[in-house]
Amino acid sequence: MIALTADTQVTWEKLPDDFVLPDDPVDNINQPLVAMALTDSLGVAGKLSQTTLTPTNYAICATLDGKFVVKAPDWAFIREICVSRQEIDRSYTPHLQGEIPSIVMEFLSATDGGEYSTKPTYPPGKWFFYEEILQVPYYVIFDPDNGGVEVYRRNESGNYKLQTCDESGRFPIASMELSLGVWEGTRDNRTGYWLRWWDNEGNLLLWGSELAEAERTRAEAERTRAEEAESALQVERVRAQQAESELELLRQRLREAQIDPNLPPE
């Protein structure tokens, strides 16, 4: 892979307020849905703090030889920012305003977005920007249409190396203490492939809708068990009443036969 030259200078500066950010539309309707789903399950699992940032199509910046470089990954996870959210309402500069992203993702579409571009000259390609300038530990390229996923990890040489999945078909993301995998199903009226998180014990991190449905199912099961227990108790009450009625009828017959029902049998 092409690397930064020795005389290339990378600095971390705040993007000027008058800098014109790209205003390109999202390639298709699937990309925002896939991105929101990734953040949703992290929030439900308590993996997001007040200083965590999970931007979608949001400007991440660096300065290369005095020129601002802006890339907007389809999704990213930044564990901790060190400034207020008001200060990063338009863009984010790693090292200056917080940590570098732990992982960035690009979602493929019919439009070539340069996800594999290693162009080192200004403006640099996405791959080069993530690998050499930001030095993001993990770079994921995902195709929502067919579920294809490529997970690259930055090695000790500073290059992205394609990772192979584990026996469960998932990719461990060490910097997040989670695994990433592809799941097929329905959410937000979209049936297809999604990127999902699993914890180190192999448990799927649920979306909010799934957690709510699981809670409804649990509550319904509890109501059913309570109703069944009440029904069983009612049956026992009826049986006890019937036994008492039969016993009273026997006592009445004994009295009619002038036999004291309270005397023990001889």
MARMISE-841673 format. One record per residue: residue number from 1; residue in three letters; x negated, y negated, z of N, C-alpha, C in turn. Coordinates in Angstrom, 2 decimals. Atoms other than C-alpha are relative to their C-alpha. Layout:
! residues N
> seq, type, n.u, n.v, n.w, ca.u, ca.v, ca.w, c.u, c.v, c.w
> NUM, ala, X, Y, Z, X, Y, Z, X, Y, Z
...
! end
This chain:
! residues 266
> seq, type, n.u, n.v, n.w, ca.u, ca.v, ca.w, c.u, c.v, c.w
> 1, met, -0.83, 1.20, 0.00, 0.00, 0.00, 0.00, -0.87, -1.26, 0.00
> 2, ile, 0.72, 1.27, 0.03, -1.05, -3.57, -0.60, 0.05, -0.62, 1.39
> 3, ala, 0.08, 0.61, -1.33, -2.21, -5.30, 2.60, -0.31, -1.48, -0.12
> 4, leu, 0.37, 1.42, -0.04, -2.68, -8.89, 3.61, -1.50, -0.13, -0.21
> 5, thr, 1.43, 0.26, 0.19, -6.00, -10.28, 2.45, -0.55, -0.71, 1.22
> 6, ala, 0.65, 0.57, -1.19, -8.51, -11.53, 4.99, 0.25, -1.50, 0.12
> 7, asp, -0.17, 1.45, -0.06, -7.93, -15.15, 4.05, 1.46, -0.43, 0.01
> 8, thr, -1.42, 0.33, -0.09, -4.11, -14.93, 4.22, 0.33, -0.41, 1.44
> 9, gln, -0.34, 0.50, -1.33, -2.75, -16.93, 7.15, 1.50, 0.15, 0.26
> 10, val, -1.39, -0.16, -0.43, 0.48, -15.89, 8.88, 0.19, -0.75, 1.30
> 11, thr, -0.30, 0.74, -1.22, 1.92, -18.28, 11.45, 1.50, 0.12, 0.28
> 12, trp, -1.38, -0.18, -0.46, 5.16, -18.37, 13.40, 0.54, -1.36, 0.42
> 13, glu, -0.51, 1.35, -0.20, 7.00, -21.66, 13.15, 1.52, -0.01, -0.12
> 14, lys, -1.45, 0.14, 0.08, 10.58, -22.75, 13.62, 0.38, -0.53, -1.37
> 15, leu, -0.48, 0.44, 1.30, 12.46, -23.13, 10.39, 0.57, -1.41, 0.12
> 16, pro, -0.55, 1.37, -0.09, 13.17, -26.84, 9.75, 1.51, -0.01, -0.20
> 17, asp, -1.47, 0.09, 0.09, 16.78, -27.87, 10.11, 0.47, -0.28, -1.42
> 18, asp, -0.41, 0.34, 1.35, 16.82, -29.14, 6.53, -0.39, 1.07, -1.02
> 19, phe, 0.36, -1.08, 0.91, 15.52, -25.86, 5.09, 1.28, 0.62, -0.55
> 20, val, -1.20, -0.54, 0.64, 18.08, -24.56, 2.59, -0.09, 1.52, 0.00
> 21, leu, -0.01, -1.46, -0.08, 18.89, -20.95, 3.43, 0.73, 0.59, -1.20
> 22, pro, -0.73, -0.65, 1.09, 19.97, -18.51, 0.71, 1.47, 0.18, 0.38
> 23, asp, -1.44, -0.11, -0.23, 23.73, -18.39, 0.35, 0.59, 1.08, -0.90
> 24, asp, -0.46, -1.08, 0.87, 24.03, -15.13, -1.57, 1.15, 0.74, 0.67
> 25, pro, -1.09, -0.78, -0.59, 27.29, -13.21, -1.08, -0.46, 1.41, 0.34
> 26, val, 0.27, -1.40, -0.32, 27.26, -9.75, 0.51, 0.29, 0.84, -1.23
> 27, asp, -0.12, -0.78, 1.22, 26.81, -7.12, -2.21, 1.33, 0.73, -0.12
> 28, asn, -1.28, -0.69, 0.05, 29.90, -5.09, -1.29, 0.60, 0.07, 1.40
> 29, ile, -0.74, 0.03, -1.26, 32.49, -4.56, 1.43, -0.54, 1.00, 1.01
> 30, asn, 0.47, -1.04, -0.90, 30.76, -1.49, 2.88, -1.11, -0.47, 0.94
> 31, gln, 1.17, 0.39, -0.77, 27.61, -3.22, 4.11, 0.34, -0.62, 1.36
> 32, pro, -0.35, 0.54, -1.33, 29.20, -5.37, 6.86, 0.62, 1.03, 0.93
> 33, leu, -0.64, -1.02, -0.82, 31.26, -2.39, 8.06, -1.03, 0.94, 0.62
> 34, val, 1.05, -0.88, -0.50, 28.20, -0.14, 8.37, -0.83, -0.71, 1.07
> 35, ala, 0.79, 0.78, -0.96, 26.30, -2.90, 10.17, 0.75, -0.17, 1.32
> 36, met, -0.79, 0.19, -1.22, 29.12, -3.61, 12.64, 0.12, 1.28, 0.81
> 37, ala, -0.12, -1.29, -0.69, 29.45, 0.09, 13.43, -1.27, 0.31, 0.78
> 38, leu, 1.27, -0.23, -0.70, 25.75, 0.29, 14.36, -0.05, -0.78, 1.31
> 39, thr, 0.02, 0.84, -1.20, 26.11, -2.58, 16.82, 1.07, 0.43, 1.00
> 40, asp, -1.13, -0.38, -0.86, 29.47, -1.38, 18.16, -0.39, 1.08, 0.99
> 41, ser, 0.32, -1.12, -0.89, 28.19, 1.92, 19.54, -1.10, -0.35, 1.00
> 42, leu, 1.04, 0.43, -0.95, 25.12, 0.28, 21.08, 0.62, -0.80, 1.14
> 43, gly, -0.67, 0.77, -1.04, 27.37, -2.14, 22.93, 0.80, 0.87, 0.94
> 44, val, -0.80, -0.91, -0.83, 29.70, 0.60, 24.15, -0.89, 0.79, 0.94
> 45, ala, 0.91, -0.80, -0.81, 26.70, 2.58, 25.42, -0.83, -0.83, 0.97
> 46, gly, 0.74, 0.86, -0.91, 25.34, -0.42, 27.33, -1.43, -0.22, -0.42
> 47, lys, 1.36, 0.16, 0.51, 22.28, -0.71, 25.10, -0.32, -1.44, -0.41
> 48, leu, 0.19, 1.40, 0.39, 22.73, -4.44, 24.44, 0.03, -0.88, 1.23
> 49, ser, 0.06, 0.95, -1.12, 21.67, -7.07, 26.96, 0.33, -1.40, -0.51
> 50, gln, -0.26, 1.39, 0.37, 22.25, -10.81, 26.99, -1.09, -0.56, -0.90
> 51, thr, 1.12, 0.51, 0.81, 18.87, -11.25, 25.29, -0.28, 0.89, -1.22
> 52, thr, 0.16, -0.85, 1.17, 19.34, -8.58, 22.61, 0.68, -0.64, -1.20
> 53, leu, -0.55, 0.55, 1.23, 19.96, -9.62, 19.02, 0.15, 1.12, -1.03
> 54, thr, -0.23, -0.99, 1.07, 21.52, -7.40, 16.32, 0.55, -0.74, -1.22
> 55, pro, -0.48, 0.84, 1.10, 21.71, -9.70, 13.30, 0.35, 0.79, -1.25
> 56, thr, -0.41, -0.56, 1.28, 23.40, -8.89, 10.01, -0.09, -1.09, -1.06
> 57, asn, 0.20, 1.00, 1.05, 22.31, -10.73, 6.85, -0.34, -1.37, 0.59
> 58, tyr, 0.38, 1.18, -0.78, 20.60, -13.27, 9.08, -1.49, -0.27, -0.22
> 59, ala, 1.35, 0.38, 0.39, 17.39, -15.18, 8.33, -1.03, 0.30, 1.09
> 60, ile, 1.17, -0.26, -0.85, 14.21, -13.79, 9.94, -1.20, -0.59, -0.73
> 61, cys, 0.96, 0.88, 0.67, 11.27, -16.06, 9.25, -1.44, 0.23, 0.42
> 62, ala, 1.43, 0.09, -0.26, 7.51, -16.30, 9.04, -0.54, -1.06, -0.94
> 63, thr, 0.64, 0.98, 0.87, 5.12, -18.78, 7.51, -1.25, 0.63, -0.59
> 64, leu, 1.11, -0.64, 0.70, 2.70, -17.43, 4.90, -0.78, -1.05, -0.77
> 65, asp, 0.86, 1.02, 0.61, -0.18, -19.72, 3.99, 0.72, -1.35, -0.11
> 66, gly, -0.66, 1.29, -0.06, 1.88, -22.72, 5.03, 1.36, -0.06, -0.66
> 67, lys, -1.30, -0.02, 0.66, 5.01, -21.65, 3.15, 0.96, 0.90, 0.79
> 68, phe, -0.99, -0.77, -0.74, 8.16, -20.48, 4.88, 0.49, 1.19, -0.84
> 69, val, -0.55, -1.21, 0.62, 9.28, -16.93, 4.07, 1.23, 0.40, 0.81
> 70, val, -1.26, -0.36, -0.66, 12.87, -15.93, 4.86, 0.55, 1.27, -0.63
> 71, lys, -0.68, -1.22, 0.44, 14.35, -12.44, 4.62, 1.18, 0.24, 0.93
> 72, ala, -1.21, -0.26, -0.78, 17.81, -11.39, 5.76, 0.37, 1.47, -0.12
> 73, pro, -0.34, -1.42, 0.07, 17.95, -7.64, 6.41, 1.49, 0.23, 0.27
> 74, asp, -1.42, -0.30, -0.20, 21.36, -6.01, 6.33, 0.32, 0.28, 1.46
> 75, trp, -0.19, -0.19, -1.44, 20.89, -5.05, 9.98, -1.38, 0.07, 0.64
> 76, ala, 1.26, -0.06, -0.74, 18.15, -5.43, 12.58, 0.30, 0.07, 1.49
> 77, phe, -0.13, -0.08, -1.45, 17.62, -4.76, 16.27, -1.20, -0.70, 0.61
> 78, ile, 1.04, 0.75, -0.69, 15.64, -7.29, 18.30, 0.29, 0.12, 1.49
> 79, arg, -0.29, -0.34, -1.39, 15.35, -6.13, 21.87, 0.13, -1.23, 0.90
> 80, glu, -0.04, 1.13, -0.92, 14.66, -9.49, 23.48, -0.39, -1.30, -0.69
> 81, ile, 0.33, 1.36, 0.42, 14.79, -13.13, 22.51, -0.34, -0.79, 1.25
> 82, cys, 0.44, 0.78, -1.16, 13.23, -15.76, 24.76, 0.52, -1.43, -0.05
> 83, val, -0.60, 1.32, 0.11, 15.31, -18.77, 23.72, 1.52, 0.16, 0.05
> 84, ser, -1.46, -0.07, -0.02, 18.98, -19.65, 23.88, 0.52, 0.37, -1.39
> 85, arg, -0.59, -0.36, 1.27, 21.29, -18.38, 21.19, 0.32, -1.23, -0.85
> 86, gln, -0.24, 1.22, 0.75, 22.08, -21.96, 20.24, -1.24, -0.39, -0.82
> 87, glu, 1.23, 0.38, 0.69, 18.42, -22.41, 19.26, -0.26, 0.85, -1.24
> 88, ile, 0.21, -0.89, 1.16, 18.59, -19.51, 16.80, 1.29, 0.20, -0.78
> 89, asp, -1.28, -0.14, 0.68, 21.98, -20.19, 15.30, -0.16, 0.14, -1.52
> 90, arg, 0.20, -0.09, 1.45, 20.51, -20.49, 11.76, -1.04, 1.04, -0.39
> 91, ser, 1.10, -0.89, 0.37, 17.36, -18.38, 11.83, -0.75, 0.42, 1.25
> 92, tyr, 0.78, -0.54, -1.11, 14.94, -16.45, 14.01, -1.44, 0.17, -0.42
> 93, thr, 1.43, -0.15, 0.26, 11.15, -16.60, 14.18, -0.62, 0.88, 1.08
> 94, pro, 0.64, -0.89, -0.98, 9.47, -13.61, 15.88, -1.26, -0.65, 0.58
> 95, his, 1.16, 0.50, -0.74, 6.65, -14.28, 18.37, 0.26, -1.39, 0.59
> 96, leu, -0.32, 1.34, -0.51, 7.88, -17.88, 18.71, 1.27, 0.03, 0.85
> 97, gln, -1.30, 0.01, -0.66, 11.46, -17.13, 19.78, 0.37, 1.35, 0.62
> 98, gly, -0.25, -1.30, -0.60, 11.19, -13.52, 20.93, -0.81, 1.08, -0.68
> 99, glu, 0.74, -1.14, 0.52, 10.02, -10.06, 19.96, 0.22, 0.18, -1.50
> 100, ile, -0.24, -0.42, 1.38, 9.60, -8.68, 16.47, 1.13, 1.03, 0.02
> 101, pro, -1.05, -1.03, 0.02, 12.48, -6.44, 15.36, -0.58, 1.38, 0.29
> 102, ser, 0.38, -1.40, -0.21, 12.26, -2.85, 16.60, 0.26, 0.82, -1.25
> 103, ile, -0.38, -0.72, 1.21, 13.91, -1.73, 13.38, 0.76, -0.95, -0.91
> 104, val, -0.80, 0.76, 0.98, 15.27, -3.30, 10.19, 0.59, 1.01, -0.98
> 105, met, -0.67, -0.89, 0.95, 17.70, -1.75, 7.71, 0.47, -0.79, -1.21
> 106, glu, -0.56, 0.52, 1.24, 18.66, -2.38, 4.13, 0.95, 1.06, -0.55
> 107, phe, -1.00, -0.89, 0.55, 21.79, -0.87, 2.59, 0.04, -0.17, -1.52
> 108, leu, 0.04, 0.07, 1.45, 21.59, -0.03, -1.11, 1.38, -0.30, -0.58
> 109, ser, -1.23, 0.29, 0.71, 24.20, -1.27, -3.54, -0.32, 0.04, -1.49
> 110, ala, 0.20, -0.01, 1.45, 24.68, -1.51, -7.29, -0.98, -1.08, -0.43
> 111, thr, 0.93, 1.07, 0.31, 22.65, -4.70, -7.22, -1.37, 0.30, 0.59
> 112, asp, 1.35, -0.24, -0.48, 18.89, -4.24, -6.94, -0.40, -1.12, 0.94
> 113, gly, 0.37, 1.02, -0.97, 17.93, -6.03, -3.75, -1.47, -0.02, 0.35
> 114, gly, 1.44, 0.03, -0.24, 14.22, -5.33, -3.91, -0.43, 0.68, 1.29
> 115, glu, 0.31, -0.66, -1.28, 14.25, -2.97, -0.90, -1.37, 0.65, 0.01
> 116, tyr, 1.30, -0.68, 0.08, 11.06, -1.28, -2.15, -1.11, -0.93, -0.48
> 117, ser, 0.97, 0.93, 0.58, 9.27, -4.42, -3.29, -1.20, -0.22, 0.93
> 118, thr, 1.24, 0.23, -0.75, 5.62, -4.57, -2.13, -0.74, -1.23, -0.52
> 119, lys, 0.60, 1.21, 0.58, 4.97, -7.86, -3.93, -0.64, -0.83, 1.11
> 120, pro, 0.67, 0.73, -1.08, 2.32, -9.65, -1.81, -0.06, -1.51, -0.21
> 121, thr, 0.08, 1.43, 0.26, 2.37, -13.04, -3.52, 1.31, -0.68, 0.35
> 122, tyr, -1.17, 0.76, -0.43, 4.77, -15.77, -2.56, 1.05, -0.07, -1.10
> 123, pro, -0.51, -0.54, -1.27, 7.61, -15.08, -2.10, -0.18, 1.52, 0.04
> 124, pro, 0.29, -1.44, -0.07, 6.66, -11.59, -0.89, 1.27, 0.83, -0.04
> 125, gly, -1.13, -0.92, 0.04, 8.90, -8.56, -1.38, 0.42, 0.42, 1.40
> 126, lys, -0.54, -0.41, -1.29, 11.03, -7.13, 1.39, -0.91, 1.00, 0.71
> 127, trp, 0.84, -1.04, -0.60, 8.88, -4.05, 1.97, -1.28, -0.62, 0.56
> 128, phe, 1.25, 0.64, -0.43, 5.71, -6.14, 2.15, 0.25, -0.88, 1.22
> 129, phe, -0.31, 0.91, -1.10, 7.38, -8.65, 4.47, 0.17, 0.78, 1.30
> 130, tyr, -0.25, -0.79, -1.21, 8.56, -5.99, 6.95, -1.25, 0.75, 0.46
> 131, glu, 1.14, -0.84, -0.34, 5.43, -3.85, 6.79, -1.23, -0.81, 0.40
> 132, glu, 1.26, 0.70, -0.18, 2.60, -6.37, 6.59, 0.11, -1.30, 0.79
> 133, ile, -0.11, 1.31, -0.67, 3.90, -9.71, 7.85, 0.67, 0.16, 1.37
> 134, leu, -0.67, -0.20, -1.29, 6.46, -8.82, 10.54, -0.56, 1.20, 0.76
> 135, gln, 0.52, -1.24, -0.58, 4.94, -5.36, 11.14, 1.07, 0.69, 0.87
> 136, val, -1.13, -0.66, -0.67, 8.31, -3.87, 12.09, -0.29, 1.50, 0.09
> 137, pro, 0.33, -1.42, -0.16, 7.84, -0.33, 13.51, 0.80, 0.94, -0.91
> 138, tyr, -0.84, -0.89, 0.79, 10.77, 1.20, 11.57, 0.74, -0.78, -1.07
> 139, tyr, -0.73, 0.57, 1.13, 12.26, 0.43, 8.18, 0.91, 1.09, -0.56
> 140, val, -0.99, -0.98, 0.46, 15.47, 2.23, 7.11, 0.66, -0.52, -1.26
> 141, ile, -0.72, 0.30, 1.23, 16.95, 2.28, 3.62, 1.13, 1.02, -0.12
> 142, phe, -1.18, -0.87, -0.06, 20.49, 3.68, 3.49, 0.92, -0.28, -1.17
> 143, asp, -0.98, 0.12, 1.08, 22.89, 4.34, 0.65, 1.37, 0.43, 0.53
> 144, pro, -1.31, -0.36, -0.56, 26.46, 4.19, 2.01, 0.86, 0.83, -0.95
> 145, asp, -0.83, -0.72, 0.96, 27.86, 5.69, -1.20, -0.22, 1.50, 0.05
> 146, asn, 0.27, -1.44, 0.01, 26.11, 9.06, -1.00, -0.62, 0.52, 1.29
> 147, gly, 0.55, -0.42, -1.29, 24.74, 9.13, 2.56, -1.50, 0.20, 0.01
> 148, gly, 1.45, -0.14, 0.03, 21.12, 9.11, 1.47, -0.68, -0.98, 0.94
> 149, val, 0.69, 0.88, -0.94, 18.79, 7.73, 4.11, -1.49, 0.30, -0.02
> 150, glu, 1.45, -0.11, -0.08, 15.06, 7.08, 4.21, -0.45, -0.80, 1.23
> 151, val, 0.50, 0.65, -1.21, 13.37, 6.29, 7.51, -1.53, -0.05, -0.09
> 152, tyr, 1.44, 0.19, 0.08, 9.87, 4.84, 7.37, -0.52, -0.50, 1.35
> 153, arg, 0.62, 0.43, -1.25, 7.62, 4.49, 10.40, -1.39, -0.55, -0.30
> 154, arg, 1.31, 0.63, 0.22, 4.61, 2.19, 10.48, -1.05, 0.77, 0.78
> 155, asn, 1.02, -0.82, -0.66, 1.54, 4.30, 11.24, -1.17, -0.85, 0.50
> 156, glu, 1.14, 0.72, -0.59, -1.78, 3.40, 12.85, -0.78, -0.78, -1.05
> 157, ser, 0.69, 0.72, 1.08, -3.13, 2.30, 9.48, 0.78, -1.22, -0.45
> 158, gly, -0.80, 1.18, 0.36, -0.37, -0.28, 9.23, 0.87, 0.21, -1.22
> 159, asn, -0.81, -0.29, 1.17, 1.51, 1.48, 6.44, 1.26, 0.77, 0.40
> 160, tyr, -1.23, -0.75, -0.22, 5.06, 2.79, 6.31, -0.16, 1.42, -0.57
> 161, lys, 0.03, -1.39, 0.43, 5.23, 6.59, 6.12, 1.39, 0.58, 0.14
> 162, leu, -1.33, -0.60, -0.01, 8.40, 8.44, 5.21, 0.08, 1.08, 1.06
> 163, gln, -0.17, -0.96, -1.07, 9.69, 10.42, 8.18, 0.92, 1.15, -0.45
> 164, thr, -0.91, -1.13, 0.21, 11.30, 13.86, 8.09, 0.91, 0.11, 1.20
> 165, cys, -0.97, -0.12, -1.09, 14.40, 14.55, 10.14, -0.35, 1.20, 0.87
> 166, asp, 0.22, -1.14, -0.90, 14.38, 16.91, 13.13, 0.98, 1.11, -0.34
> 167, glu, -0.83, -1.16, 0.30, 16.20, 20.24, 13.31, 1.48, -0.33, 0.02
> 168, ser, -1.40, 0.41, -0.05, 19.47, 18.41, 14.03, 0.37, -0.91, -1.17
> 169, gly, -0.27, 0.86, 1.14, 19.13, 16.34, 10.86, -0.10, -1.48, 0.33
> 170, arg, 0.09, 1.38, -0.42, 18.37, 13.16, 12.77, -1.46, -0.47, 0.11
> 171, phe, 1.32, 0.60, -0.02, 15.42, 10.75, 13.00, -0.22, -0.70, 1.35
> 172, pro, 0.28, 0.69, -1.27, 13.98, 9.83, 16.42, -0.55, -1.41, -0.26
> 173, ile, 0.48, 1.39, 0.06, 13.52, 6.07, 16.81, -0.58, -0.31, 1.37
> 174, ala, 0.64, 0.06, -1.31, 11.00, 5.92, 19.64, 0.16, -1.37, 0.66
> 175, ser, -0.07, 1.34, -0.57, 11.16, 2.15, 20.08, 1.36, -0.32, 0.61
> 176, met, -1.34, 0.22, -0.55, 14.89, 2.41, 20.89, 0.43, 1.14, 0.92
> 177, glu, -0.32, -1.19, -0.80, 14.82, 5.77, 22.73, 1.33, 0.60, -0.44
> 178, leu, -1.21, -0.56, 0.60, 17.56, 6.95, 20.37, -0.39, 0.74, -1.27
> 179, ser, 0.19, -0.61, 1.31, 17.94, 9.01, 17.21, 1.05, -0.55, -0.94
> 180, leu, -0.87, 0.54, 1.03, 19.49, 7.87, 13.97, 0.35, 1.11, -0.98
> 181, gly, -0.41, -1.01, 0.95, 21.51, 10.06, 11.64, 1.20, -0.44, -0.80
> 182, val, -1.14, 0.28, 0.88, 24.20, 10.16, 8.99, 1.21, 0.79, 0.47
> 183, trp, -1.26, -0.60, -0.45, 27.81, 10.91, 9.94, 1.06, -0.32, -1.03
> 184, glu, -1.05, 0.21, 0.98, 30.78, 11.34, 7.63, 1.36, -0.01, 0.68
> 185, gly, -1.31, 0.11, -0.62, 34.22, 10.19, 8.67, 0.65, -1.33, -0.33
> 186, thr, -0.81, 1.19, 0.28, 36.66, 7.30, 8.88, -0.10, -1.02, 1.12
> 187, arg, -0.04, 1.14, -0.91, 36.46, 3.90, 10.53, 0.38, -1.23, -0.83
> 188, asp, -0.40, 1.25, 0.68, 38.02, 0.53, 9.64, 0.58, 0.27, -1.39
> 189, asn, -0.65, -0.37, 1.26, 40.07, 2.21, 6.88, -1.00, 0.37, -1.10
> 190, arg, 1.00, -0.46, 0.98, 36.84, 3.35, 5.19, -0.41, 1.43, 0.35
> 191, thr, 0.45, -1.38, -0.17, 36.17, 7.07, 4.77, -1.26, 0.19, -0.82
> 192, gly, 1.27, -0.16, 0.70, 32.58, 7.84, 3.89, -1.13, 0.27, 0.97
> 193, tyr, 1.21, -0.24, -0.79, 29.04, 7.96, 5.24, -0.33, -1.22, 0.85
> 194, trp, 0.37, 1.05, -0.95, 27.91, 5.98, 8.26, -1.34, 0.36, 0.64
> 195, leu, 1.15, -0.21, -0.85, 24.67, 5.55, 10.17, 0.47, -0.02, 1.44
> 196, arg, -0.43, -0.09, -1.40, 25.14, 6.62, 13.80, -1.19, 0.25, 0.90
> 197, trp, 1.03, -0.20, -1.01, 23.12, 6.76, 17.00, 0.33, 1.22, 0.87
> 198, trp, -0.11, -1.08, -0.98, 22.52, 9.75, 19.29, -1.02, -0.26, 1.11
> 199, asp, 0.97, 0.18, -1.08, 20.87, 9.66, 22.72, -0.97, 1.18, 0.03
> 200, asn, 1.05, -1.01, -0.06, 17.91, 11.80, 23.75, 0.52, 1.38, 0.39
> 201, glu, -0.62, -1.28, -0.34, 20.26, 14.53, 25.01, 0.85, 0.54, -1.15
> 202, gly, -0.76, -0.45, 1.15, 21.88, 14.81, 21.60, 1.45, -0.42, 0.00
> 203, asn, -1.39, 0.46, -0.07, 25.10, 13.00, 22.55, 0.22, -1.16, -0.97
> 204, leu, -0.35, 1.07, 0.92, 26.73, 10.86, 19.89, 0.45, -1.23, 0.76
> 205, leu, -0.45, 1.25, -0.60, 27.09, 7.21, 20.91, 1.32, -0.39, -0.66
> 206, leu, -1.34, 0.23, 0.53, 30.80, 6.51, 20.51, 0.22, -1.46, -0.36
> 207, trp, -0.51, 1.33, 0.28, 32.37, 3.52, 18.87, 1.07, -0.36, 1.03
> 208, gly, -1.03, 0.41, -0.94, 34.80, 1.48, 20.92, 1.33, 0.67, -0.27
> 209, ser, -1.27, -0.64, 0.35, 37.77, 2.93, 19.01, 0.00, 1.46, 0.42
> 210, glu, 0.09, -1.40, -0.39, 36.53, 6.47, 19.66, 0.08, 0.15, 1.51
> 211, leu, -0.06, -0.05, -1.46, 36.02, 5.75, 23.35, 1.42, -0.21, 0.48
> 212, ala, -1.39, 0.25, -0.38, 39.54, 4.34, 23.58, 0.87, 1.22, -0.29
> 213, glu, -0.77, -1.19, 0.34, 40.95, 7.40, 21.80, -0.32, 1.14, 0.96
> 214, ala, 0.38, -1.04, -0.96, 38.97, 9.72, 24.09, 0.66, -0.26, 1.36
> 215, glu, -0.64, 0.35, -1.27, 40.35, 7.83, 27.10, 1.49, 0.29, -0.07
> 216, arg, -1.43, -0.30, 0.15, 43.90, 8.12, 25.73, 0.24, 1.51, 0.07
> 217, thr, -0.13, -1.46, -0.03, 43.38, 11.85, 25.17, -0.17, 0.53, 1.42
> 218, arg, 0.23, -0.44, -1.38, 41.99, 12.26, 28.69, 1.19, -0.34, 0.88
> 219, ala, -1.14, 0.41, -0.81, 44.84, 10.27, 30.22, 1.24, 0.86, -0.32
> 220, glu, -1.13, -0.83, 0.39, 47.41, 12.29, 28.23, -0.16, 1.40, 0.58
> 221, ala, 0.24, -1.32, -0.58, 45.77, 15.54, 29.37, 0.27, -0.02, 1.51
> 222, glu, -0.27, 0.13, -1.44, 45.91, 14.29, 32.98, 1.49, -0.05, 0.27
> 223, arg, -1.46, 0.07, -0.17, 49.61, 13.42, 32.58, 0.63, 1.36, -0.22
> 224, thr, -0.55, -1.34, 0.27, 50.29, 16.84, 31.07, -0.25, 0.93, 1.17
> 225, arg, 0.33, -0.85, -1.15, 48.48, 18.58, 33.93, 0.86, -0.36, 1.20
> 226, ala, -0.82, 0.42, -1.13, 50.37, 16.49, 36.48, 1.45, 0.44, -0.18
> 227, glu, -1.38, -0.44, 0.26, 53.70, 17.26, 34.81, 0.14, 1.50, 0.17
> 228, glu, -0.05, -1.45, -0.16, 52.88, 20.96, 34.67, -0.06, 0.40, 1.47
> 229, ala, 0.09, -0.28, -1.44, 51.89, 20.91, 38.34, 1.32, -0.32, 0.69
> 230, glu, -1.28, 0.38, -0.58, 55.13, 19.10, 39.22, 1.08, 1.02, -0.36
> 231, ser, -0.96, -1.02, 0.42, 57.12, 21.64, 37.19, -0.18, 1.28, 0.79
> 232, ala, 0.27, -1.20, -0.77, 55.39, 24.51, 38.93, 0.46, -0.16, 1.44
> 233, leu, -0.44, 0.27, -1.37, 56.09, 22.88, 42.30, 1.51, 0.05, 0.10
> 234, gln, -1.45, -0.02, 0.01, 59.73, 22.42, 41.36, 0.52, 1.44, -0.06
> 235, val, -0.39, -1.41, 0.09, 59.99, 26.10, 40.41, -0.14, 0.67, 1.37
> 236, glu, 0.22, -0.58, -1.34, 58.53, 27.04, 43.79, 1.07, -0.48, 0.97
> 237, arg, -1.06, 0.51, -0.88, 61.05, 24.78, 45.52, 1.30, 0.76, -0.25
> 238, val, -1.25, -0.71, 0.34, 63.94, 26.44, 43.65, -0.05, 1.43, 0.54
> 239, arg, 0.13, -1.37, -0.51, 62.60, 29.88, 44.51, 0.14, 0.06, 1.51
> 240, ala, -0.11, 0.05, -1.46, 62.25, 28.90, 48.16, 1.45, -0.21, 0.43
> 241, gln, -1.41, 0.25, -0.32, 65.82, 27.55, 48.18, 0.84, 1.26, -0.24
> 242, gln, -0.74, -1.23, 0.29, 67.11, 30.75, 46.55, -0.26, 1.06, 1.08
> 243, ala, 0.34, -0.98, -1.05, 65.23, 32.89, 49.09, 0.71, -0.35, 1.30
> 244, glu, -0.66, 0.44, -1.23, 66.66, 30.81, 51.94, 1.50, 0.29, -0.09
> 245, ser, -1.44, -0.28, 0.17, 70.19, 31.14, 50.49, 0.29, 1.48, 0.15
> 246, glu, -0.19, -1.45, -0.12, 69.81, 34.90, 50.16, -0.14, 0.47, 1.44
> 247, leu, 0.21, -0.37, -1.40, 68.50, 35.14, 53.71, 1.20, -0.41, 0.84
> 248, glu, -1.16, 0.48, -0.75, 71.40, 33.08, 55.04, 1.22, 0.87, -0.28
> 249, leu, -1.11, -0.88, 0.35, 73.87, 35.27, 53.14, -0.11, 1.34, 0.74
> 250, leu, 0.23, -1.25, -0.74, 72.32, 38.38, 54.73, 0.34, -0.18, 1.47
> 251, arg, -0.32, 0.27, -1.41, 72.58, 36.81, 58.18, 1.51, -0.05, 0.21
> 252, gln, -1.45, 0.12, -0.12, 76.23, 35.99, 57.56, 0.66, 1.39, -0.01
> 253, arg, -0.55, -1.35, 0.07, 76.97, 39.61, 56.61, -0.27, 0.79, 1.28
> 254, leu, 0.33, -0.68, -1.27, 75.18, 40.87, 59.71, 0.92, -0.49, 1.11
> 255, arg, -0.88, 0.54, -1.04, 77.24, 38.57, 61.90, 1.42, 0.56, -0.18
> 256, glu, -1.33, -0.54, 0.25, 80.41, 39.74, 60.19, 0.09, 1.47, 0.44
> 257, ala, 0.03, -1.41, -0.46, 79.35, 43.31, 61.01, -0.29, 0.07, 1.48
> 258, gln, 0.25, 0.09, -1.45, 78.84, 42.13, 64.63, -1.41, 0.52, 0.36
> 259, ile, 1.41, -0.30, -0.25, 75.10, 42.61, 64.35, -0.74, -1.32, 0.14
> 260, asp, 0.75, 1.24, -0.23, 72.88, 39.95, 65.83, -1.18, -0.03, -0.98
> 261, pro, 1.10, 0.05, 0.99, 70.61, 38.91, 62.94, -1.33, -0.37, 0.62
> 262, asn, 1.26, 0.41, -0.61, 68.04, 37.67, 65.42, -0.67, 1.15, 0.74
> 263, leu, 0.62, -1.12, -0.69, 67.50, 41.11, 67.04, -0.94, 0.75, -0.93
> 264, pro, 0.93, -0.76, 0.84, 64.49, 43.04, 65.80, 0.60, 1.35, -0.32
> 265, pro, -0.54, -1.33, 0.32, 65.33, 46.28, 63.99, -0.55, 1.06, 0.94
> 266, glu, 0.43, -1.08, -0.94, 65.20, 49.48, 66.17, -0.97, 0.96, -0.71
! end
